[in-house]
Amino acid sequence: MTSIKANLADVLERLSEAAIASGRSPTDIHLLAVSKTFPANDVRLAFEAGQKAFGENYVQEGVAKISDLSDIRNQIQWHFIGPLQSNKSKDVAENFDWVHSIDRLKIAQRLNDQRPDHLPPLNVCVQVNISGEASKSGVEPSELVDLCLAIAVMPKIRLRGLMSIPEPTDNETQQKADHKQLFHLFQELKNNPLLQSLSADLDTLSMGMSSDMAAAIAEGSTMVRIGTAIFGKRTYL
Protein backbone atom coordinates (compact mmCIF):
# COMPACT_ATOMS: atom_id res chain seq x y z
CA MET A 1 0.00 0.00 0.00
CA THR A 2 1.33 3.41 -0.96
CA SER A 3 2.06 5.59 2.05
CA ILE A 4 0.85 9.10 2.76
CA LYS A 5 4.47 10.22 2.70
CA ALA A 6 4.99 8.79 -0.79
CA ASN A 7 1.68 10.22 -2.01
CA LEU A 8 2.59 13.64 -0.68
CA ALA A 9 5.95 13.54 -2.44
CA ASP A 10 4.23 12.56 -5.70
CA VAL A 11 1.73 15.44 -5.43
CA LEU A 12 4.50 17.94 -4.72
CA GLU A 13 6.42 16.66 -7.73
CA ARG A 14 3.35 17.06 -9.95
CA LEU A 15 2.76 20.53 -8.55
CA SER A 16 6.36 21.48 -9.34
CA GLU A 17 6.16 20.09 -12.86
CA ALA A 18 2.90 21.95 -13.56
CA ALA A 19 4.37 25.20 -12.27
CA ILE A 20 7.53 24.92 -14.35
CA ALA A 21 5.51 23.98 -17.46
CA SER A 22 3.53 27.21 -16.94
CA GLY A 23 6.62 29.34 -16.50
CA ARG A 24 6.04 29.78 -12.78
CA SER A 25 8.07 29.03 -9.68
CA PRO A 26 6.84 26.05 -7.63
CA THR A 27 7.42 28.13 -4.49
CA ASP A 28 4.60 30.47 -5.57
CA ILE A 29 2.01 27.70 -5.20
CA HIS A 30 0.97 26.35 -1.81
CA LEU A 31 -0.37 22.87 -1.20
CA LEU A 32 -3.41 22.54 1.03
CA ALA A 33 -3.91 18.92 2.08
CA VAL A 34 -7.66 18.29 2.35
CA SER A 35 -8.01 15.94 5.29
CA LYS A 36 -11.81 15.79 5.57
CA THR A 37 -13.11 12.31 6.56
CA PHE A 38 -9.58 11.11 7.34
CA PRO A 39 -8.48 10.49 10.94
CA ALA A 40 -6.21 12.76 12.93
CA ASN A 41 -3.43 10.20 12.72
CA ASP A 42 -3.36 10.56 8.92
CA VAL A 43 -2.92 14.30 9.37
CA ARG A 44 -0.07 13.63 11.78
CA LEU A 45 1.62 11.33 9.26
CA ALA A 46 1.35 14.02 6.57
CA PHE A 47 2.68 16.59 9.03
CA GLU A 48 5.64 14.37 9.85
CA ALA A 49 6.28 14.13 6.10
CA GLY A 50 6.52 17.93 5.92
CA GLN A 51 2.96 19.11 5.21
CA LYS A 52 1.85 22.07 7.33
CA ALA A 53 -1.52 23.26 5.93
CA PHE A 54 -4.69 21.16 6.15
CA GLY A 55 -8.24 21.75 4.95
CA GLU A 56 -11.48 20.61 6.57
CA ASN A 57 -15.05 20.76 5.21
CA TYR A 58 -17.08 19.87 8.29
CA VAL A 59 -16.96 22.03 11.40
CA GLN A 60 -17.47 19.39 14.09
CA GLU A 61 -15.00 16.98 12.51
CA GLY A 62 -12.43 19.71 12.00
CA VAL A 63 -12.65 21.05 15.54
CA ALA A 64 -12.28 17.52 16.95
CA LYS A 65 -9.21 16.94 14.80
CA ILE A 66 -7.66 20.23 15.87
CA SER A 67 -8.17 19.19 19.48
CA ASP A 68 -6.71 15.73 18.88
CA LEU A 69 -3.60 17.33 17.38
CA SER A 70 -3.24 20.08 19.96
CA ASP A 71 0.40 19.15 20.62
CA ILE A 72 1.35 20.39 17.13
CA ARG A 73 -1.27 23.15 16.88
CA ASN A 74 1.24 25.98 16.63
CA GLN A 75 3.00 24.21 13.73
CA ILE A 76 -0.14 23.56 11.66
CA GLN A 77 -2.33 25.91 9.64
CA TRP A 78 -5.99 24.89 9.65
CA HIS A 79 -8.21 25.97 6.75
CA PHE A 80 -12.00 25.67 6.71
CA ILE A 81 -13.04 25.12 3.09
CA GLY A 82 -16.65 23.87 3.27
CA PRO A 83 -20.00 25.67 3.26
CA LEU A 84 -20.45 27.50 6.55
CA GLN A 85 -23.77 27.87 8.34
CA SER A 86 -24.40 30.75 10.71
CA ASN A 87 -24.85 28.47 13.73
CA LYS A 88 -21.36 26.99 13.19
CA SER A 89 -19.46 30.23 12.60
CA LYS A 90 -18.34 30.65 16.25
CA ASP A 91 -16.52 27.29 16.27
CA VAL A 92 -14.73 28.22 13.06
CA ALA A 93 -13.83 31.71 14.28
CA GLU A 94 -12.35 30.26 17.46
CA ASN A 95 -10.40 27.35 15.99
CA PHE A 96 -9.32 27.89 12.38
CA ASP A 97 -6.65 30.07 10.77
CA TRP A 98 -8.30 30.42 7.36
CA VAL A 99 -11.79 30.28 5.86
CA HIS A 100 -12.08 29.85 2.07
CA SER A 101 -15.85 29.76 1.74
CA ILE A 102 -17.17 33.25 2.56
CA ASP A 103 -20.14 33.78 0.25
CA ARG A 104 -22.28 36.37 2.03
CA LEU A 105 -21.90 39.35 4.30
CA LYS A 106 -23.70 37.78 7.27
CA ILE A 107 -21.10 35.01 7.58
CA ALA A 108 -18.19 37.42 7.29
CA GLN A 109 -19.70 39.68 9.97
CA ARG A 110 -20.27 36.77 12.35
CA LEU A 111 -16.71 35.51 11.91
CA ASN A 112 -15.37 38.99 12.58
CA ASP A 113 -17.54 39.46 15.68
CA GLN A 114 -16.74 35.99 17.04
CA ARG A 115 -12.98 35.97 16.43
CA PRO A 116 -11.28 35.98 19.87
CA ASP A 117 -9.22 39.06 20.68
CA HIS A 118 -6.13 37.02 21.55
CA LEU A 119 -5.94 35.46 18.08
CA PRO A 120 -4.60 37.16 14.94
CA PRO A 121 -7.14 38.18 12.29
CA LEU A 122 -8.81 35.24 10.54
CA ASN A 123 -7.58 34.92 6.95
CA VAL A 124 -10.50 34.65 4.53
CA CYS A 125 -11.18 34.05 0.84
CA VAL A 126 -14.46 34.85 -0.86
CA GLN A 127 -15.96 31.89 -2.72
CA VAL A 128 -17.18 32.77 -6.20
CA ASN A 129 -19.78 30.72 -8.08
CA ILE A 130 -17.91 30.70 -11.37
CA SER A 131 -20.01 28.03 -13.09
CA GLY A 132 -23.36 29.55 -12.09
CA GLU A 133 -24.58 26.27 -10.61
CA ALA A 134 -27.74 26.67 -8.53
CA SER A 135 -26.57 23.95 -6.15
CA LYS A 136 -23.13 25.47 -5.60
CA SER A 137 -22.19 27.93 -2.87
CA GLY A 138 -20.50 31.18 -3.78
CA VAL A 139 -21.18 34.81 -4.48
CA GLU A 140 -22.18 35.86 -7.99
CA PRO A 141 -19.36 37.66 -9.83
CA SER A 142 -21.51 40.80 -10.10
CA GLU A 143 -21.75 41.01 -6.29
CA LEU A 144 -18.10 40.26 -5.58
CA VAL A 145 -16.67 43.78 -5.27
CA ASP A 146 -19.32 44.98 -2.80
CA LEU A 147 -18.78 41.96 -0.56
CA CYS A 148 -15.01 42.34 -0.64
CA LEU A 149 -15.24 46.04 0.22
CA ALA A 150 -17.41 45.23 3.23
CA ILE A 151 -15.00 42.54 4.42
CA ALA A 152 -11.90 44.68 3.94
CA VAL A 153 -12.92 47.09 6.72
CA MET A 154 -13.58 44.37 9.31
CA PRO A 155 -10.79 44.41 11.93
CA LYS A 156 -10.71 40.75 12.96
CA ILE A 157 -10.75 39.12 9.54
CA ARG A 158 -8.23 39.64 6.76
CA LEU A 159 -9.30 39.43 3.14
CA ARG A 160 -6.68 37.37 1.30
CA GLY A 161 -8.30 36.42 -2.02
CA LEU A 162 -10.77 34.24 -3.88
CA MET A 163 -11.78 30.58 -4.04
CA SER A 164 -13.85 28.59 -6.50
CA ILE A 165 -15.11 25.06 -7.09
CA PRO A 166 -15.98 24.95 -10.80
CA GLU A 167 -18.35 22.39 -12.25
CA PRO A 168 -16.41 19.08 -12.54
CA THR A 169 -15.19 18.22 -16.01
CA ASP A 170 -12.42 16.15 -17.56
CA ASN A 171 -12.11 18.66 -20.41
CA GLU A 172 -8.88 20.57 -19.80
CA THR A 173 -9.95 23.43 -22.04
CA GLN A 174 -13.08 23.97 -19.94
CA GLN A 175 -11.09 23.61 -16.73
CA LYS A 176 -8.72 26.35 -17.85
CA ALA A 177 -11.59 28.60 -18.97
CA ASP A 178 -13.25 28.40 -15.53
CA HIS A 179 -9.99 29.08 -13.72
CA LYS A 180 -9.11 31.91 -16.09
CA GLN A 181 -12.41 33.59 -15.21
CA LEU A 182 -11.57 33.55 -11.50
CA PHE A 183 -8.06 34.82 -12.24
CA HIS A 184 -9.47 37.80 -14.13
CA LEU A 185 -11.83 38.61 -11.25
CA PHE A 186 -8.87 38.38 -8.89
CA GLN A 187 -6.83 40.81 -11.00
CA GLU A 188 -9.75 43.24 -11.15
CA LEU A 189 -10.02 43.14 -7.37
CA LYS A 190 -6.31 43.77 -6.92
CA ASN A 191 -6.58 46.78 -9.23
CA ASN A 192 -9.70 48.17 -7.56
CA PRO A 193 -8.75 51.62 -6.19
CA LEU A 194 -11.14 51.38 -3.24
CA LEU A 195 -9.70 48.06 -2.12
CA GLN A 196 -6.19 49.43 -2.64
CA SER A 197 -7.06 52.40 -0.42
CA LEU A 198 -8.08 49.93 2.30
CA SER A 199 -4.71 48.15 2.00
CA ALA A 200 -6.37 44.82 1.18
CA ASP A 201 -3.68 42.15 1.08
CA LEU A 202 -4.92 40.15 -1.90
CA ASP A 203 -2.40 37.38 -2.51
CA THR A 204 -4.35 34.10 -2.61
CA LEU A 205 -6.17 32.38 -5.45
CA SER A 206 -7.49 29.11 -4.03
CA MET A 207 -8.40 26.95 -7.01
CA GLY A 208 -7.58 23.50 -8.29
CA MET A 209 -8.09 20.04 -6.85
CA SER A 210 -6.75 16.55 -7.58
CA SER A 211 -8.48 16.35 -10.97
CA ASP A 212 -7.64 19.82 -12.29
CA MET A 213 -4.49 20.89 -10.46
CA ALA A 214 -2.38 21.40 -13.60
CA ALA A 215 -5.06 23.51 -15.30
CA ALA A 216 -5.48 25.66 -12.18
CA ILE A 217 -1.76 26.24 -11.85
CA ALA A 218 -1.54 27.17 -15.53
CA GLU A 219 -4.18 29.83 -14.94
CA GLY A 220 -2.61 31.41 -11.87
CA SER A 221 -3.63 29.44 -8.79
CA THR A 222 -1.55 30.15 -5.69
CA MET A 223 -3.11 27.40 -3.55
CA VAL A 224 -4.33 23.97 -4.67
CA ARG A 225 -6.60 21.83 -2.49
CA ILE A 226 -5.60 18.17 -2.75
CA GLY A 227 -7.14 15.33 -0.74
CA THR A 228 -7.55 11.90 -2.31
CA ALA A 229 -4.20 12.04 -4.10
CA ILE A 230 -2.54 12.37 -0.68
CA PHE A 231 -4.75 10.41 1.73
CA GLY A 232 -6.44 7.93 -0.61
CA LYS A 233 -10.06 7.24 -1.52
CA ARG A 234 -12.64 8.62 0.89
CA THR A 235 -15.24 6.48 2.60
CA TYR A 236 -18.39 8.39 3.56
CA LEU A 237 -20.61 7.04 6.29
C-alpha positions as CSV (number, residue, x, y, z in Angstrom):
1,M,0.0,0.0,0.0
2,T,1.3,3.4,-1.0
3,S,2.1,5.6,2.1
4,I,0.9,9.1,2.8
5,K,4.5,10.2,2.7
6,A,5.0,8.8,-0.8
7,N,1.7,10.2,-2.0
8,L,2.6,13.6,-0.7
9,A,6.0,13.5,-2.4
10,D,4.2,12.6,-5.7
11,V,1.7,15.4,-5.4
12,L,4.5,17.9,-4.7
13,E,6.4,16.7,-7.7
14,R,3.3,17.1,-9.9
15,L,2.8,20.5,-8.5
16,S,6.4,21.5,-9.3
17,E,6.2,20.1,-12.9
18,A,2.9,22.0,-13.6
19,A,4.4,25.2,-12.3
20,I,7.5,24.9,-14.4
21,A,5.5,24.0,-17.5
22,S,3.5,27.2,-16.9
23,G,6.6,29.3,-16.5
24,R,6.0,29.8,-12.8
25,S,8.1,29.0,-9.7
26,P,6.8,26.0,-7.6
27,T,7.4,28.1,-4.5
28,D,4.6,30.5,-5.6
29,I,2.0,27.7,-5.2
30,H,1.0,26.3,-1.8
31,L,-0.4,22.9,-1.2
32,L,-3.4,22.5,1.0
33,A,-3.9,18.9,2.1
34,V,-7.7,18.3,2.3
35,S,-8.0,15.9,5.3
36,K,-11.8,15.8,5.6
37,T,-13.1,12.3,6.6
38,F,-9.6,11.1,7.3
39,P,-8.5,10.5,10.9
40,A,-6.2,12.8,12.9
41,N,-3.4,10.2,12.7
42,D,-3.4,10.6,8.9
43,V,-2.9,14.3,9.4
44,R,-0.1,13.6,11.8
45,L,1.6,11.3,9.3
46,A,1.4,14.0,6.6
47,F,2.7,16.6,9.0
48,E,5.6,14.4,9.8
49,A,6.3,14.1,6.1
50,G,6.5,17.9,5.9
51,Q,3.0,19.1,5.2
52,K,1.9,22.1,7.3
53,A,-1.5,23.3,5.9
54,F,-4.7,21.2,6.2
55,G,-8.2,21.8,4.9
56,E,-11.5,20.6,6.6
57,N,-15.1,20.8,5.2
58,Y,-17.1,19.9,8.3
59,V,-17.0,22.0,11.4
60,Q,-17.5,19.4,14.1
61,E,-15.0,17.0,12.5
62,G,-12.4,19.7,12.0
63,V,-12.7,21.1,15.5
64,A,-12.3,17.5,17.0
65,K,-9.2,16.9,14.8
66,I,-7.7,20.2,15.9
67,S,-8.2,19.2,19.5
68,D,-6.7,15.7,18.9
69,L,-3.6,17.3,17.4
70,S,-3.2,20.1,20.0
71,D,0.4,19.2,20.6
72,I,1.4,20.4,17.1
73,R,-1.3,23.2,16.9
74,N,1.2,26.0,16.6
75,Q,3.0,24.2,13.7
76,I,-0.1,23.6,11.7
77,Q,-2.3,25.9,9.6
78,W,-6.0,24.9,9.7
79,H,-8.2,26.0,6.7
80,F,-12.0,25.7,6.7
81,I,-13.0,25.1,3.1
82,G,-16.6,23.9,3.3
83,P,-20.0,25.7,3.3
84,L,-20.5,27.5,6.5
85,Q,-23.8,27.9,8.3
86,S,-24.4,30.7,10.7
87,N,-24.8,28.5,13.7
88,K,-21.4,27.0,13.2
89,S,-19.5,30.2,12.6
90,K,-18.3,30.6,16.2
91,D,-16.5,27.3,16.3
92,V,-14.7,28.2,13.1
93,A,-13.8,31.7,14.3
94,E,-12.3,30.3,17.5
95,N,-10.4,27.4,16.0
96,F,-9.3,27.9,12.4
97,D,-6.6,30.1,10.8
98,W,-8.3,30.4,7.4
99,V,-11.8,30.3,5.9
100,H,-12.1,29.8,2.1
101,S,-15.9,29.8,1.7
102,I,-17.2,33.3,2.6
103,D,-20.1,33.8,0.3
104,R,-22.3,36.4,2.0
105,L,-21.9,39.3,4.3
106,K,-23.7,37.8,7.3
107,I,-21.1,35.0,7.6
108,A,-18.2,37.4,7.3
109,Q,-19.7,39.7,10.0
110,R,-20.3,36.8,12.4
111,L,-16.7,35.5,11.9
112,N,-15.4,39.0,12.6
113,D,-17.5,39.5,15.7
114,Q,-16.7,36.0,17.0
115,R,-13.0,36.0,16.4
116,P,-11.3,36.0,19.9
117,D,-9.2,39.1,20.7
118,H,-6.1,37.0,21.5
119,L,-5.9,35.5,18.1
120,P,-4.6,37.2,14.9
121,P,-7.1,38.2,12.3
122,L,-8.8,35.2,10.5
123,N,-7.6,34.9,6.9
124,V,-10.5,34.7,4.5
125,C,-11.2,34.0,0.8
126,V,-14.5,34.8,-0.9
127,Q,-16.0,31.9,-2.7
128,V,-17.2,32.8,-6.2
129,N,-19.8,30.7,-8.1
130,I,-17.9,30.7,-11.4
131,S,-20.0,28.0,-13.1
132,G,-23.4,29.6,-12.1
133,E,-24.6,26.3,-10.6
134,A,-27.7,26.7,-8.5
135,S,-26.6,23.9,-6.1
136,K,-23.1,25.5,-5.6
137,S,-22.2,27.9,-2.9
138,G,-20.5,31.2,-3.8
139,V,-21.2,34.8,-4.5
140,E,-22.2,35.9,-8.0
141,P,-19.4,37.7,-9.8
142,S,-21.5,40.8,-10.1
143,E,-21.8,41.0,-6.3
144,L,-18.1,40.3,-5.6
145,V,-16.7,43.8,-5.3
146,D,-19.3,45.0,-2.8
147,L,-18.8,42.0,-0.6
148,C,-15.0,42.3,-0.6
149,L,-15.2,46.0,0.2
150,A,-17.4,45.2,3.2
151,I,-15.0,42.5,4.4
152,A,-11.9,44.7,3.9
153,V,-12.9,47.1,6.7
154,M,-13.6,44.4,9.3
155,P,-10.8,44.4,11.9
156,K,-10.7,40.7,13.0
157,I,-10.8,39.1,9.5
158,R,-8.2,39.6,6.8
159,L,-9.3,39.4,3.1
160,R,-6.7,37.4,1.3
161,G,-8.3,36.4,-2.0
162,L,-10.8,34.2,-3.9
163,M,-11.8,30.6,-4.0
164,S,-13.9,28.6,-6.5
165,I,-15.1,25.1,-7.1
166,P,-16.0,24.9,-10.8
167,E,-18.4,22.4,-12.3
168,P,-16.4,19.1,-12.5
169,T,-15.2,18.2,-16.0
170,D,-12.4,16.1,-17.6
171,N,-12.1,18.7,-20.4
172,E,-8.9,20.6,-19.8
173,T,-10.0,23.4,-22.0
174,Q,-13.1,24.0,-19.9
175,Q,-11.1,23.6,-16.7
176,K,-8.7,26.4,-17.9
177,A,-11.6,28.6,-19.0
178,D,-13.3,28.4,-15.5
179,H,-10.0,29.1,-13.7
180,K,-9.1,31.9,-16.1
181,Q,-12.4,33.6,-15.2
182,L,-11.6,33.5,-11.5
183,F,-8.1,34.8,-12.2
184,H,-9.5,37.8,-14.1
185,L,-11.8,38.6,-11.3
186,F,-8.9,38.4,-8.9
187,Q,-6.8,40.8,-11.0
188,E,-9.7,43.2,-11.2
189,L,-10.0,43.1,-7.4
190,K,-6.3,43.8,-6.9
191,N,-6.6,46.8,-9.2
192,N,-9.7,48.2,-7.6
193,P,-8.7,51.6,-6.2
194,L,-11.1,51.4,-3.2
195,L,-9.7,48.1,-2.1
196,Q,-6.2,49.4,-2.6
197,S,-7.1,52.4,-0.4
198,L,-8.1,49.9,2.3
199,S,-4.7,48.1,2.0
200,A,-6.4,44.8,1.2
201,D,-3.7,42.1,1.1
202,L,-4.9,40.1,-1.9
203,D,-2.4,37.4,-2.5
204,T,-4.3,34.1,-2.6
205,L,-6.2,32.4,-5.5
206,S,-7.5,29.1,-4.0
207,M,-8.4,27.0,-7.0
208,G,-7.6,23.5,-8.3
209,M,-8.1,20.0,-6.8
210,S,-6.8,16.6,-7.6
211,S,-8.5,16.3,-11.0
212,D,-7.6,19.8,-12.3
213,M,-4.5,20.9,-10.5
214,A,-2.4,21.4,-13.6
215,A,-5.1,23.5,-15.3
216,A,-5.5,25.7,-12.2
217,I,-1.8,26.2,-11.9
218,A,-1.5,27.2,-15.5
219,E,-4.2,29.8,-14.9
220,G,-2.6,31.4,-11.9
221,S,-3.6,29.4,-8.8
222,T,-1.6,30.2,-5.7
223,M,-3.1,27.4,-3.6
224,V,-4.3,24.0,-4.7
225,R,-6.6,21.8,-2.5
226,I,-5.6,18.2,-2.8
227,G,-7.1,15.3,-0.7
228,T,-7.5,11.9,-2.3
229,A,-4.2,12.0,-4.1
230,I,-2.5,12.4,-0.7
231,F,-4.8,10.4,1.7
232,G,-6.4,7.9,-0.6
233,K,-10.1,7.2,-1.5
234,R,-12.6,8.6,0.9
235,T,-15.2,6.5,2.6
236,Y,-18.4,8.4,3.6
237,L,-20.6,7.0,6.3
